[in-house]
Amino acid sequence: MYYPVSAVLIEFLILSIVKRQDSYGYDISQTIKLIANIKESSLYPILKKLEKAGYLTTYTQEYQGRKRKYYHITSSGKNHLTFLMSEWASYKTTIDGIVEGRIRHDKS
């Protein structure tokens, strides 16, 4: 994608992904890569930040003989996701309005 993606948008996407289903880092990164060129080395600090803020918890589960760290959204994370969703809706509506010519800054 051409448009840059901010860390806050990555947080929004992570919480959205994990809300649907607990997931592990590589799987989360592959979904985010659909819209952003993010490396796992950039993703993990954001995951850690969300965990430290209390929005995610982790647990380890074995898969094909290897242990994977899974991320689970907390109730606080769901509340934060609701906030981010409302901010995204407002942001998207404003951008669409500008692009479609419905919103203009009045010259004073």
OpenMM code with the backbone's topology and positions (N, CA, C; nanometers):
from openmm import Vec3, app, unit

residues = "MET TYR TYR PRO VAL SER ALA VAL LEU ILE GLU PHE LEU ILE LEU SER ILE VAL LYS ARG GLN ASP SER TYR GLY TYR ASP ILE SER GLN THR ILE LYS LEU ILE ALA ASN ILE LYS GLU SER SER LEU TYR PRO ILE LEU LYS LYS LEU GLU LYS ALA GLY TYR LEU THR THR TYR THR GLN GLU TYR GLN GLY ARG LYS ARG LYS TYR TYR HIS ILE THR SER SER GLY LYS ASN HIS LEU THR PHE LEU MET SER GLU TRP ALA SER TYR LYS THR THR ILE ASP GLY ILE VAL GLU GLY ARG ILE ARG HIS ASP LYS SER".split()
positions = [
    Vec3(0.0834, -0.1184, 0.0000),
    Vec3(0.0000, 0.0000, 0.0000),
    Vec3(0.0873, 0.1239, 0.0000),
    Vec3(0.0363, 0.2261, -0.0573),
    Vec3(0.1086, 0.3514, -0.0699),
    Vec3(0.1054, 0.4346, 0.0576),
    Vec3(-0.0055, 0.4306, 0.1286),
    Vec3(-0.0238, 0.5185, 0.2442),
    Vec3(0.0488, 0.4654, 0.3670),
    Vec3(0.1189, 0.5544, 0.4386),
    Vec3(0.1887, 0.5102, 0.5598),
    Vec3(0.0902, 0.4735, 0.6703),
    Vec3(0.1347, 0.3865, 0.7576),
    Vec3(0.0507, 0.3382, 0.8668),
    Vec3(0.1178, 0.3749, 0.9987),
    Vec3(0.0428, 0.4396, 1.0871),
    Vec3(0.0975, 0.4821, 1.2159),
    Vec3(0.0952, 0.3672, 1.3168),
    Vec3(0.1698, 0.3850, 1.4240),
    Vec3(0.1722, 0.2851, 1.5318),
    Vec3(0.0349, 0.2708, 1.5955),
    Vec3(-0.0401, 0.3811, 1.6060),
    Vec3(-0.1744, 0.3751, 1.6648),
    Vec3(-0.2668, 0.2905, 1.5761),
    Vec3(-0.2533, 0.3048, 1.4450),
    Vec3(-0.3339, 0.2229, 1.3550),
    Vec3(-0.2950, 0.0756, 1.3674),
    Vec3(-0.1675, 0.0474, 1.3840),
    Vec3(-0.1225, -0.0908, 1.4056),
    Vec3(-0.1845, -0.1457, 1.5345),
    Vec3(-0.1867, -0.0647, 1.6407),
    Vec3(-0.2496, -0.1070, 1.7663),
    Vec3(-0.3969, -0.1398, 1.7434),
    Vec3(-0.4649, -0.0531, 1.6702),
    Vec3(-0.6066, -0.0730, 1.6373),
    Vec3(-0.6260, -0.2047, 1.5627),
    Vec3(-0.5404, -0.2298, 1.4652),
    Vec3(-0.5511, -0.3539, 1.3877),
    Vec3(-0.5232, -0.4765, 1.4748),
    Vec3(-0.4210, -0.4692, 1.5583),
    Vec3(-0.3876, -0.5818, 1.6468),
    Vec3(-0.5061, -0.6148, 1.7369),
    Vec3(-0.5606, -0.5128, 1.8024),
    Vec3(-0.6739, -0.5376, 1.8926),
    Vec3(-0.7934, -0.5931, 1.8165),
    Vec3(-0.8153, -0.5456, 1.6936),
    Vec3(-0.9259, -0.5964, 1.6117),
    Vec3(-0.9056, -0.7435, 1.5757),
    Vec3(-0.7821, -0.7792, 1.5418),
    Vec3(-0.7502, -0.9176, 1.5047),
    Vec3(-0.7684, -1.0096, 1.6252),
    Vec3(-0.7122, -0.9692, 1.7391),
    Vec3(-0.7137, -1.0540, 1.8576),
    Vec3(-0.8535, -1.0608, 1.9199),
    Vec3(-0.9359, -0.9594, 1.8965),
    Vec3(-1.0728, -0.9647, 1.9491),
    Vec3(-1.1499, -1.0812, 1.8867),
    Vec3(-1.1270, -1.1047, 1.7598),
    Vec3(-1.1973, -1.2127, 1.6902),
    Vec3(-1.1502, -1.3500, 1.7365),
    Vec3(-1.0172, -1.3578, 1.7633),
    Vec3(-0.9605, -1.4878, 1.8001),
    Vec3(-0.8204, -1.4669, 1.8561),
    Vec3(-0.7875, -1.5359, 1.9645),
    Vec3(-0.6514, -1.5311, 2.0168),
    Vec3(-0.5562, -1.5669, 1.9030),
    Vec3(-0.4420, -1.5014, 1.8996),
    Vec3(-0.3499, -1.5239, 1.7891),
    Vec3(-0.2066, -1.5068, 1.8348),
    Vec3(-0.1136, -1.5552, 1.7539),
    Vec3(0.0286, -1.5429, 1.7843),
    Vec3(0.0904, -1.4396, 1.6894),
    Vec3(0.2078, -1.3907, 1.7263),
    Vec3(0.2702, -1.2788, 1.6575),
    Vec3(0.2824, -1.2917, 1.5071),
    Vec3(0.3335, -1.4047, 1.4591),
    Vec3(0.3529, -1.4212, 1.3151),
    Vec3(0.2204, -1.4129, 1.2414),
    Vec3(0.1182, -1.4749, 1.2956),
    Vec3(-0.0141, -1.4726, 1.2327),
    Vec3(-0.0694, -1.3292, 1.2281),
    Vec3(-0.0532, -1.2567, 1.3373),
    Vec3(-0.0971, -1.1174, 1.3431),
    Vec3(-0.0228, -1.0358, 1.2365),
    Vec3(0.1084, -1.0564, 1.2264),
    Vec3(0.1888, -0.9802, 1.1302),
    Vec3(0.1460, -1.0073, 0.9868),
    Vec3(0.1089, -1.1301, 0.9565),
    Vec3(0.0687, -1.1625, 0.8197),
    Vec3(-0.0611, -1.0917, 0.7817),
    Vec3(-0.1518, -1.0772, 0.8766),
    Vec3(-0.2764, -1.0043, 0.8493),
    Vec3(-0.2465, -0.8562, 0.8318),
    Vec3(-0.1642, -0.7993, 0.9168),
    Vec3(-0.1312, -0.6571, 0.9070),
    Vec3(-0.0557, -0.6277, 0.7777),
    Vec3(0.0242, -0.7226, 0.7312),
    Vec3(0.0996, -0.7029, 0.6068),
    Vec3(0.0081, -0.6859, 0.4848),
    Vec3(-0.1196, -0.7146, 0.4990),
    Vec3(-0.2123, -0.6904, 0.3891),
    Vec3(-0.2231, -0.5411, 0.3578),
    Vec3(-0.1952, -0.4554, 0.4578),
    Vec3(-0.2036, -0.3112, 0.4355),
    Vec3(-0.0764, -0.2356, 0.4728),
    Vec3(0.0157, -0.2994, 0.5398),
    Vec3(0.1353, -0.2279, 0.5844),
    Vec3(0.2579, -0.3164, 0.5721),
    Vec3(0.3662, -0.2567, 0.5327),
    Vec3(0.4920, -0.3290, 0.5224),
    Vec3(0.5601, -0.3265, 0.6591),
    Vec3(0.5150, -0.4129, 0.7479),
    Vec3(0.5675, -0.4157, 0.8851),
    Vec3(0.6523, -0.5400, 0.9055),
    Vec3(0.7609, -0.5218, 0.9743),
    Vec3(0.8486, -0.6343, 1.0085),
    Vec3(0.8103, -0.6834, 1.1483),
    Vec3(0.8366, -0.8107, 1.1728),
    Vec3(0.8071, -0.8661, 1.3041),
    Vec3(0.8822, -0.7888, 1.4130),
    Vec3(1.0021, -0.7396, 1.3799),
    Vec3(1.0806, -0.6644, 1.4787),
    Vec3(1.0134, -0.5325, 1.5159),
    Vec3(0.9268, -0.4809, 1.4310),
    Vec3(0.8497, -0.3605, 1.4632),
    Vec3(0.7207, -0.3962, 1.5359),
    Vec3(0.6672, -0.5119, 1.5049),
    Vec3(0.5398, -0.5541, 1.5620),
    Vec3(0.5512, -0.5889, 1.7105),
    Vec3(0.6553, -0.6621, 1.7479),
    Vec3(0.6643, -0.7115, 1.8850),
    Vec3(0.6721, -0.6019, 1.9914),
    Vec3(0.7416, -0.4904, 1.9669),
    Vec3(0.7353, -0.3825, 2.0662),
    Vec3(0.5934, -0.3254, 2.0838),
    Vec3(0.5157, -0.3225, 1.9775),
    Vec3(0.3771, -0.2744, 1.9875),
    Vec3(0.2936, -0.3743, 2.0666),
    Vec3(0.3137, -0.5027, 2.0418),
    Vec3(0.2440, -0.6057, 2.1189),
    Vec3(0.2799, -0.5938, 2.2668),
    Vec3(0.4084, -0.5730, 2.2955),
    Vec3(0.4543, -0.5586, 2.4347),
    Vec3(0.3910, -0.4358, 2.4994),
    Vec3(0.3824, -0.3262, 2.4249),
    Vec3(0.3204, -0.2037, 2.4761),
    Vec3(0.1736, -0.2281, 2.5109),
    Vec3(0.1011, -0.2984, 2.4236),
    Vec3(-0.0398, -0.3291, 2.4488),
    Vec3(-0.0553, -0.4203, 2.5701),
    Vec3(0.0384, -0.5134, 2.5865),
    Vec3(0.0355, -0.6030, 2.7015),
    Vec3(0.0633, -0.5239, 2.8303),
    Vec3(0.1628, -0.4361, 2.8264),
    Vec3(0.1989, -0.3556, 2.9437),
    Vec3(0.0845, -0.2617, 2.9831),
    Vec3(0.0082, -0.2129, 2.8838),
    Vec3(-0.1052, -0.1239, 2.9107),
    Vec3(-0.2260, -0.2000, 2.9651),
    Vec3(-0.2187, -0.3328, 2.9636),
    Vec3(-0.3299, -0.4140, 3.0143),
    Vec3(-0.4361, -0.4443, 2.9102),
    Vec3(-0.4059, -0.4186, 2.7829),
    Vec3(-0.5021, -0.4443, 2.6751),
    Vec3(-0.4937, -0.5876, 2.6229),
    Vec3(-0.3789, -0.6509, 2.6439),
    Vec3(-0.3580, -0.7893, 2.6018),
    Vec3(-0.2954, -0.8686, 2.7153),
    Vec3(-0.3259, -0.9972, 2.7173),
    Vec3(-0.2536, -1.0911, 2.8029),
    Vec3(-0.1952, -1.1972, 2.7102),
    Vec3(-0.1032, -1.2753, 2.7612),
    Vec3(-0.0417, -1.3797, 2.6798),
    Vec3(-0.0476, -1.5144, 2.7508),
    Vec3(-0.0397, -1.6171, 2.6714),
    Vec3(-0.0242, -1.7528, 2.7234),
    Vec3(0.0510, -1.8329, 2.6180),
    Vec3(0.1131, -1.9405, 2.6615),
    Vec3(0.1916, -2.0245, 2.5715),
    Vec3(0.1153, -2.1533, 2.5448),
    Vec3(0.1197, -2.1943, 2.4187),
    Vec3(0.0539, -2.3181, 2.3795),
    Vec3(0.1441, -2.3907, 2.2798),
    Vec3(0.1497, -2.5222, 2.2927),
    Vec3(0.2326, -2.6002, 2.2023),
    Vec3(0.1603, -2.6228, 2.0704),
    Vec3(0.2368, -2.6119, 1.9611),
    Vec3(0.1840, -2.6358, 1.8267),
    Vec3(0.2928, -2.7062, 1.7469),
    Vec3(0.2662, -2.8264, 1.7019),
    Vec3(0.3610, -2.9075, 1.6252),
    Vec3(0.4983, -2.9135, 1.6926),
    Vec3(0.4972, -2.9380, 1.8232),
    Vec3(0.6208, -2.9556, 1.8983),
    Vec3(0.6900, -2.8268, 1.9395),
    Vec3(0.6371, -2.7120, 1.8989),
    Vec3(0.6970, -2.5839, 1.9358),
    Vec3(0.5989, -2.5045, 2.0203),
    Vec3(0.6535, -2.4207, 2.1070),
    Vec3(0.5670, -2.3369, 2.1901),
    Vec3(0.5438, -2.2044, 2.1198),
    Vec3(0.4172, -2.1628, 2.1192),
    Vec3(0.3793, -2.0339, 2.0621),
    Vec3(0.3217, -1.9456, 2.1714),
    Vec3(0.3538, -1.8174, 2.1619),
    Vec3(0.2986, -1.7191, 2.2551),
    Vec3(0.1736, -1.6588, 2.1889),
    Vec3(0.0605, -1.6822, 2.2526),
    Vec3(-0.0662, -1.6312, 2.2011),
    Vec3(-0.1074, -1.5054, 2.2769),
    Vec3(-0.1732, -1.4172, 2.2054),
    Vec3(-0.2230, -1.2928, 2.2630),
    Vec3(-0.3744, -1.2999, 2.2743),
    Vec3(-0.4237, -1.2515, 2.3890),
    Vec3(-0.5672, -1.2533, 2.4203),
    Vec3(-0.6075, -1.1121, 2.4626),
    Vec3(-0.7175, -1.0614, 2.4091),
    Vec3(-0.7629, -0.9268, 2.4442),
    Vec3(-0.8320, -0.9294, 2.5805),
    Vec3(-0.8059, -0.8282, 2.6605),
    Vec3(-0.8676, -0.8163, 2.7934),
    Vec3(-0.9930, -0.7288, 2.7826),
    Vec3(-1.0688, -0.7186, 2.8910),
    Vec3(-1.1860, -0.6298, 2.8894),
    Vec3(-1.1417, -0.4856, 2.8716),
    Vec3(-1.0288, -0.4485, 2.9295),
    Vec3(-0.9733, -0.3148, 2.9093),
    Vec3(-0.9352, -0.2940, 2.7625),
    Vec3(-0.8813, -0.3971, 2.7011),
    Vec3(-0.8477, -0.3922, 2.5588),
    Vec3(-0.9712, -0.3761, 2.4724),
    Vec3(-1.0787, -0.4435, 2.5102),
    Vec3(-1.2048, -0.4291, 2.4350),
    Vec3(-1.2589, -0.2872, 2.4478),
    Vec3(-1.2473, -0.2286, 2.5668),
    Vec3(-1.2907, -0.0897, 2.5852),
    Vec3(-1.2060, 0.0052, 2.5006),
    Vec3(-1.0762, -0.0177, 2.5000),
    Vec3(-0.9872, 0.0670, 2.4196),
    Vec3(-1.0176, 0.0492, 2.2705),
    Vec3(-1.0456, -0.0725, 2.2305),
    Vec3(-1.0805, -0.0987, 2.0904),
    Vec3(-1.2082, -0.0251, 2.0520),
    Vec3(-1.3065, -0.0219, 2.1397),
    Vec3(-1.4300, 0.0523, 2.1136),
    Vec3(-1.3988, 0.2000, 2.0916),
    Vec3(-1.3112, 0.2564, 2.1765),
    Vec3(-1.2686, 0.3954, 2.1599),
    Vec3(-1.1999, 0.4150, 2.0245),
    Vec3(-1.1055, 0.3266, 1.9902),
    Vec3(-1.0341, 0.3382, 1.8633),
    Vec3(-1.1276, 0.3243, 1.7447),
    Vec3(-1.2284, 0.2384, 1.7564),
    Vec3(-1.3260, 0.2222, 1.6476),
    Vec3(-1.4037, 0.3516, 1.6244),
    Vec3(-1.4432, 0.4183, 1.7322),
    Vec3(-1.5182, 0.5428, 1.7158),
    Vec3(-1.4275, 0.6514, 1.6574),
    Vec3(-1.3012, 0.6559, 1.6995),
    Vec3(-1.2069, 0.7513, 1.6426),
    Vec3(-1.1843, 0.7229, 1.4941),
    Vec3(-1.1727, 0.5946, 1.4589),
    Vec3(-1.1523, 0.5556, 1.3192),
    Vec3(-1.2731, 0.5967, 1.2350),
    Vec3(-1.3932, 0.5744, 1.2857),
    Vec3(-1.5150, 0.6103, 1.2111),
    Vec3(-1.5175, 0.7602, 1.1837),
    Vec3(-1.4833, 0.8398, 1.2828),
    Vec3(-1.4802, 0.9847, 1.2661),
    Vec3(-1.3728, 1.0256, 1.1650),
    Vec3(-1.2557, 0.9675, 1.1776),
    Vec3(-1.1433, 0.9946, 1.0871),
    Vec3(-1.1804, 0.9592, 0.9436),
    Vec3(-1.2358, 0.8397, 0.9259),
    Vec3(-1.2738, 0.7915, 0.7923),
    Vec3(-1.3830, 0.8791, 0.7319),
    Vec3(-1.4826, 0.9168, 0.8112),
    Vec3(-1.5907, 1.0021, 0.7626),
    Vec3(-1.5364, 1.1370, 0.7164),
    Vec3(-1.4436, 1.1930, 0.7938),
    Vec3(-1.3850, 1.3216, 0.7574),
    Vec3(-1.3027, 1.3099, 0.6296),
    Vec3(-1.2199, 1.2091, 0.6185),
    Vec3(-1.1405, 1.1897, 0.4967),
    Vec3(-1.2320, 1.1700, 0.3762),
    Vec3(-1.3318, 1.0824, 0.3896),
    Vec3(-1.4253, 1.0605, 0.2794),
    Vec3(-1.4953, 1.1904, 0.2403),
    Vec3(-1.5326, 1.2694, 0.3399),
    Vec3(-1.5988, 1.3966, 0.3126),
    Vec3(-1.5108, 1.4929, 0.2352),
    Vec3(-1.3827, 1.4984, 0.2707),
    Vec3(-1.2897, 1.5852, 0.1991),
    Vec3(-1.2699, 1.5350, 0.0556),
    Vec3(-1.2439, 1.4050, 0.0418),
    Vec3(-1.2190, 1.3460, -0.0895),
    Vec3(-1.3410, 1.3608, -0.1810),
    Vec3(-1.4593, 1.3437, -0.1253),
    Vec3(-1.5824, 1.3507, -0.2038),
    Vec3(-1.6347, 1.4936, -0.2178),
    Vec3(-1.5678, 1.5906, -0.1564),
    Vec3(-1.6069, 1.7301, -0.1705),
    Vec3(-1.7213, 1.7747, -0.0810),
    Vec3(-1.7595, 1.6942, 0.0165),
    Vec3(-1.8682, 1.7310, 0.1073),
    Vec3(-1.8200, 1.8175, 0.2226),
    Vec3(-1.6897, 1.8105, 0.2520),
    Vec3(-1.6340, 1.8863, 0.3639),
    Vec3(-1.5236, 1.9776, 0.3102),
    Vec3(-1.5320, 2.1048, 0.3501),
    Vec3(-1.4304, 2.2026, 0.3131),
    Vec3(-1.4037, 2.2931, 0.4308),
    Vec3(-1.2830, 2.3407, 0.4368),
    Vec3(-1.2494, 2.4421, 0.5372),
    Vec3(-1.2993, 2.5769, 0.4854),
    Vec3(-1.3820, 2.6433, 0.5629),
    Vec3(-1.4312, 2.7742, 0.5229),
    Vec3(-1.3216, 2.8769, 0.5401),
    Vec3(-1.2985, 2.9528, 0.4337),
    Vec3(-1.2000, 3.0628, 0.4425),
    Vec3(-1.2627, 3.1790, 0.5142),
    Vec3(-1.1968, 3.2257, 0.6155),
    Vec3(-1.2516, 3.3356, 0.6935),
    Vec3(-1.1820, 3.4652, 0.6609),
] * unit.nanometer
topology = app.Topology()
chain = topology.addChain("A")
for resn in residues:
    res = topology.addResidue(resn, chain)
    for name in ("N", "CA", "C"):
        topology.addAtom(name, app.Element.getBySymbol(name[0]), res)
